[in-house]
Amino acid sequence: MRHLKAPGRGEYIYDYRNDILLFKIRNRNYAISVEFDNFIVDIDEEGFITGLRIFDASQIFKLSKVALNNLKGFEFHAKAENGVISVQLRFDCMVRNAVIKQGHDFVREAADSHIKNSEVLCTVA
């Protein structure tokens, strides 16, 4: 199992209009994307999962768009093993001057043979 640790190298973008939430590791060279039902995983040239785009994010996380627009930090832990991709996502957002801790786990089987066994941990404080 190959590992990539990227503490403090992550970034996130929320597209309010289209309700798309993006988490990614900065300065990684994109190679391919693997699409699932409501999200897309981006994989870099070295075969590491380095990004996650979540569509209909407010519905997935059961949060308002305003809350998603006020993210304060996140932790992204992704693992690819034997064709199965699992992503644990934890983040904080502000709702009425209170910090709300939120999380979601995504597990999907990938049909793409380009995905190598790997593990990634990325954070933003």
N, C-alpha and C positions, 0 to 999 in steps of 0.2 A: 504494500500500500504506500503510495507516494503522498507526501503532506505538503501543504502550502499554508503558512501562517502569515496573515496580513493585518496585524493589529494597527489600528489607526489609519489604514490605507483605504478604507471603504468610503463610499459616498452613496447618497440616495437622492432621488428626484421623484416628486409626485406631480403627475400631469392631472391637474384638477379637472380640466374640461373633459378629458377622456377617461378619467378614473383609473389611471395606470400608475402603479407604484414600481419603481426601479431601484434595486440594490445592486451595487457592483464594486469590484476592486479596481482602484485607479491603476493606470500604467500597465495594463496587461493587454497583450495583442490578441484580439478577437479572431476566432477561426470559424466556428459554426454555432448554430442555435438548434435546440431540440424543443419542439412545441408539444405541450400537453393541453388538457382541457381549458384551463383558465390561467396558465402561466407558461412562460418560455424560459428555458435555462440557456445561458450563454456559456460557451466553452472556449478557452483560449488555445493558442498554438501548442501549448505543452500538455493539453488534455485536462486541465483543471476547470472545474465549474467556477466561473468568476463573475457571474451575474444572474439576476433573477428579475423577470418582469411579470407583474401580477395584474391581470385585467379584472375589471369590476372589483377593485380593491376594497371599496367601501362595503360591498356586499359580502365579500370573503371574510373580512375582519369584523363586520358588524359595527363599523365606526362611521361617523359622518365624514364627509369630504373635508370639512374644516379641521377636524381632528387629524386626519392624514396629512393635511397641509402643514401641520405643526409638529412634525417629528423632531425628537431631540437626540436620538442616538439609536444604534442598532447593533445586533450581533447576528451574523450570518454563518451558519455551520452547514456545509454541504458535503455529501459523501456519495461517491459512485462506486458501486461494488457489484460485480457480476451482472451488469445490465440494469441494476436498480438504482435509481437516484432518490436520495432522501435529503431534504433541506429542512433545517430547523431555523426559524426566523423569530427573533425576539427584538422588540423595539419599544421605545417610550414615546408618548405623544401628550400634548397638552390639551386638556378639555376643561374649560372654565377655570383656569388657573391651577388645575390639579394635574399632576403627572399620572398618566394611566399606563401601566405595563401591559403589553400585548404580545401575543405569540401565536405561531401557527406552524404546524409540521406538514410538509408535503412529501408524499412518497409515491413514486410512479415508476413503472417499468419502461425502460427505453428500448426501442428496437434498433437504435443506431449503434453500429459496431465501432464507431470512432471514439466512444466514451471509454476511457481507461479507468481502472480502479484508482481512486484518489480521494483525498480528504482535504477540505479547505475550512479555515476559520478566519473570519474577517470581522473587525469591529470598528465602530465609530462612537466616540463618547460625546 
